[in-house]
Amino acid sequence: MSAVGKAAGALKSVDYEVFGRVQGKAGPRVQEEEARKLGVVGWVKNTSQGTVTGQVQGPEDKVNAMKSWLSKVGSPSSRIDRTDFSNEKEISKLDFSGFSTRY
């Protein structure tokens, strides 16, 4: 892809799973707020294994900003041990209209 195409904001999608002390009511809510602030869409949910999993979609630079936040910042009460990202790919359109918590 040309530099012009990248600059125009190619859409990306990535799945993630956050490990550590990351669950609780505040975790998904804070992720929703950060996603909206950054302008990405997708979903988040707590898992039965004690992790938080989700998917983020949006312009590449905004998805990268959310990836950085998920890896290093998280909700105020969380302790992030590691964040795994998978299925990262370029997409032609967004699959979601907002960012939501799944139960």
Backbone torsions as a table, in degrees:
resi	resn	phi	psi	omega
1	MET	NA	141.1	-178.6
2	SER	-72.1	162.8	177.9
3	ALA	-61.7	-32.8	178.7
4	VAL	-64.5	-43.5	178.7
5	GLY	-61.6	-42.2	178.0
6	LYS	-64.3	-42.4	-178.6
7	ALA	-64.7	-29.9	-179.7
8	ALA	-72.1	-9.4	175.0
9	GLY	91.2	66.5	175.3
10	ALA	-56.9	140.9	179.5
11	LEU	-82.4	137.2	179.5
12	LYS	-124.5	156.1	173.4
13	SER	-133.6	139.1	177.5
14	VAL	-148.0	139.6	173.3
15	ASP	-93.3	151.2	179.5
16	TYR	-145.1	158.1	172.6
17	GLU	-142.3	126.9	-177.6
18	VAL	-106.2	128.5	-178.8
19	PHE	-110.3	147.8	179.2
20	GLY	133.7	-151.5	174.5
21	ARG	-96.2	86.5	-167.5
22	VAL	-125.1	-3.0	-177.3
23	GLN	-93.4	171.2	-179.2
24	GLY	130.2	168.5	-177.6
25	LYS	-63.0	-35.3	-175.6
26	ALA	-71.4	-32.6	-175.1
27	GLY	-53.3	-61.8	179.7
28	PRO	-61.7	-37.5	-179.6
29	ARG	-62.6	-43.4	179.8
30	VAL	-66.6	-38.0	177.0
31	GLN	-64.0	-40.6	176.9
32	GLU	-59.4	-46.1	-179.0
33	GLU	-61.5	-44.5	-179.3
34	GLU	-64.8	-41.8	179.5
35	ALA	-61.0	-44.0	179.7
36	ARG	-65.2	-40.1	179.6
37	LYS	-62.3	-40.8	-179.0
38	LEU	-79.6	-19.4	179.7
39	GLY	85.4	33.0	175.1
40	VAL	-111.4	163.2	179.9
41	VAL	-122.8	166.9	178.4
42	GLY	145.8	-146.5	-177.4
43	TRP	-154.8	164.4	178.5
44	VAL	-144.9	148.9	172.6
45	LYS	-156.8	151.0	173.2
46	ASN	-76.5	143.4	177.5
47	THR	-107.0	165.0	178.2
48	SER	-72.2	-11.5	178.7
49	GLN	-89.0	1.2	178.9
50	GLY	87.8	11.0	177.8
51	THR	-106.2	175.6	173.0
52	VAL	-120.7	131.4	-178.7
53	THR	-124.9	158.3	179.2
54	GLY	-178.4	-172.4	178.5
55	GLN	-140.9	139.6	179.0
56	VAL	-123.6	136.8	176.0
57	GLN	-135.4	148.3	176.4
58	GLY	158.3	-170.6	176.2
59	PRO	-59.0	145.3	-173.6
60	GLU	-52.3	-44.9	-177.8
61	ASP	-65.2	-36.0	179.8
62	LYS	-73.7	-37.6	175.9
63	VAL	-63.6	-41.6	178.5
64	ASN	-63.4	-37.6	177.5
65	ALA	-64.9	-40.6	178.7
66	MET	-67.5	-39.1	177.1
67	LYS	-59.8	-43.5	178.9
68	SER	-63.0	-44.8	179.4
69	TRP	-61.8	-44.4	-179.9
70	LEU	-63.9	-31.1	-177.5
71	SER	-83.3	-32.4	-168.7
72	LYS	-118.4	-26.4	-171.5
73	VAL	-111.1	-71.5	-179.3
74	GLY	67.7	-170.2	179.6
75	SER	-73.4	155.7	-174.6
76	PRO	-55.6	-33.1	-176.7
77	SER	-93.5	4.1	-176.0
78	SER	-88.7	159.8	170.2
79	ARG	-128.3	111.3	-176.5
80	ILE	-91.3	117.7	175.2
81	ASP	-84.8	-44.2	176.4
82	ARG	-164.4	159.0	175.8
83	THR	-129.7	125.0	177.8
84	ASP	-101.2	133.8	176.6
85	PHE	-115.4	139.8	-179.4
86	SER	-145.8	167.2	177.2
87	ASN	53.0	36.4	178.2
88	GLU	-75.0	127.0	-176.3
89	LYS	-156.4	159.8	173.7
90	GLU	-82.2	139.6	179.6
91	ILE	-125.9	158.2	-178.0
92	SER	-90.4	-24.0	177.8
93	LYS	-152.5	158.4	178.9
94	LEU	-76.1	141.6	177.9
95	ASP	-90.6	-9.9	-176.3
96	PHE	-130.3	156.6	178.9
97	SER	-103.7	-8.7	179.6
98	GLY	-158.1	-165.7	178.0
99	PHE	-121.2	126.9	-174.2
100	SER	-135.0	162.5	174.6
101	THR	-96.6	131.4	176.4
102	ARG	-102.3	147.3	-179.4
103	TYR	-121.1	NA	NA
